Amino acid sequence: QVHLVESGGGSVQAGGSLRLSCVVSGDTARLRHRCMAWFRQAPGKERERVATIYTDTGGSISTNYADSVKGRFTISQDNAENTLYLQMHGLKSEDTAMYYCAARRLYIGCSRDSRDYGSWGQGTQVTVSS
């Protein structure tokens, strides 16, 4: 397992932008060949996958997004800094949630199911007012 710490949440008006960060640390703390994900959970709702990113052993980077955020959110990572990002533009009130960074073990692909992720951050709150 790795240790994850998110930051960057806050309160913004609809249409605004935020960038979330997730710093990864630990004995096996590296982002290459590890599926990294952002999930979110709103009050009374299930945790849902927002975006995932994975660099395979050939160096190809794959990203996937929930339909609700496509075209507005971008997931990226800085391997040298062991940091995962989520750039969010065009925020809507329905984006209001606690956002979590999650990681899988090395060399396995991504999943939409939160139960497949063994490492989680503490979460950072995003609140969008209309």
C-alpha positions in Angstrom: 0.0 0.0 0.0 0.9 3.6 -0.4 0.0 6.7 1.5 -2.1 9.3 -0.3 -2.8 12.9 0.7 -5.2 15.1 -1.3 -5.4 18.9 -1.4 -6.9 21.6 -3.5 -10.6 21.4 -2.6 -12.7 24.4 -1.8 -15.8 26.4 -2.6 -16.4 27.9 -6.0 -19.3 29.2 -8.0 -20.8 27.3 -10.9 -18.6 27.6 -13.9 -15.5 28.0 -11.9 -12.3 25.8 -11.8 -10.3 23.9 -9.2 -7.3 21.7 -9.4 -7.0 18.8 -6.9 -3.7 17.3 -6.0 -2.8 13.9 -4.5 0.7 13.3 -3.2 1.8 9.6 -3.1 4.3 8.3 -0.6 5.5 5.0 0.7 8.0 2.3 0.0 6.5 1.5 -3.4 5.4 5.1 -4.1 5.5 5.5 -7.8 2.8 6.3 -10.3 4.1 4.6 -13.4 2.5 1.1 -13.9 0.0 1.9 -11.2 -3.6 2.7 -11.8 -4.5 6.0 -10.1 -8.0 7.2 -9.7 -10.2 10.0 -8.5 -13.5 9.1 -6.9 -16.2 11.3 -5.4 -19.0 10.8 -3.0 -21.9 13.2 -2.4 -24.0 12.9 0.8 -26.5 10.1 0.5 -24.9 8.7 -2.7 -22.6 5.9 -3.5 -18.9 6.6 -4.2 -18.4 7.0 -8.0 -15.4 6.9 -10.2 -14.5 10.2 -11.7 -11.4 9.5 -13.7 -8.5 7.0 -13.9 -5.0 7.0 -15.4 -2.6 4.2 -16.0 0.8 3.9 -17.7 1.4 0.4 -19.0 4.8 -1.3 -19.3 5.1 -0.1 -22.8 4.8 3.5 -21.7 1.3 4.1 -23.1 -0.9 6.3 -20.9 -4.7 5.5 -20.7 -7.2 7.8 -19.2 -10.9 7.2 -18.6 -13.6 9.5 -17.4 -17.1 9.3 -16.1 -19.6 10.6 -18.7 -20.7 13.3 -16.4 -17.2 15.0 -16.4 -15.9 14.3 -19.9 -14.7 17.5 -21.5 -14.6 19.3 -18.2 -12.2 17.4 -16.0 -8.6 16.3 -16.9 -6.6 13.7 -14.9 -2.8 13.8 -15.1 0.2 12.9 -13.1 3.8 14.0 -12.4 5.9 10.9 -12.0 8.9 12.8 -10.8 6.9 14.4 -8.0 4.7 11.3 -7.3 1.7 13.6 -7.6 -1.7 13.0 -9.2 -3.9 15.9 -10.4 -7.5 16.5 -11.3 -8.1 19.7 -13.2 -11.7 20.7 -13.1 -13.3 23.3 -15.3 -16.9 24.3 -15.8 -17.9 23.1 -12.4 -21.6 22.4 -11.7 -23.5 22.2 -8.5 -23.8 18.4 -9.1 -20.0 18.2 -8.8 -20.3 19.0 -5.1 -18.8 16.0 -3.2 -15.9 14.7 -1.2 -13.2 13.8 -3.7 -10.9 10.9 -3.0 -7.6 9.8 -4.5 -7.2 6.1 -4.8 -4.4 3.7 -6.0 -4.2 0.0 -7.0 -1.3 -2.3 -6.7 1.4 -2.1 -9.4 1.0 -3.7 -12.8 -2.7 -4.2 -12.8 -5.1 -2.1 -14.8 -7.8 0.2 -13.7 -11.3 -0.5 -12.5 -14.5 1.5 -12.0 -15.2 -0.4 -8.7 -14.0 1.4 -5.6 -13.6 -2.0 -3.9 -10.7 -2.8 -6.2 -8.5 0.0 -4.8 -6.5 -0.7 -1.7 -5.1 2.7 -0.9 -7.2 5.8 -0.3 -6.6 9.4 0.8 -8.6 11.2 3.4 -10.6 13.2 0.9 -10.9 16.9 -0.1 -14.3 18.7 -0.2 -15.4 20.4 -3.3 -18.5 22.6 -3.0 -20.0 24.3 -6.1 -22.7 26.9 -5.5 -25.1 27.9 -8.3 
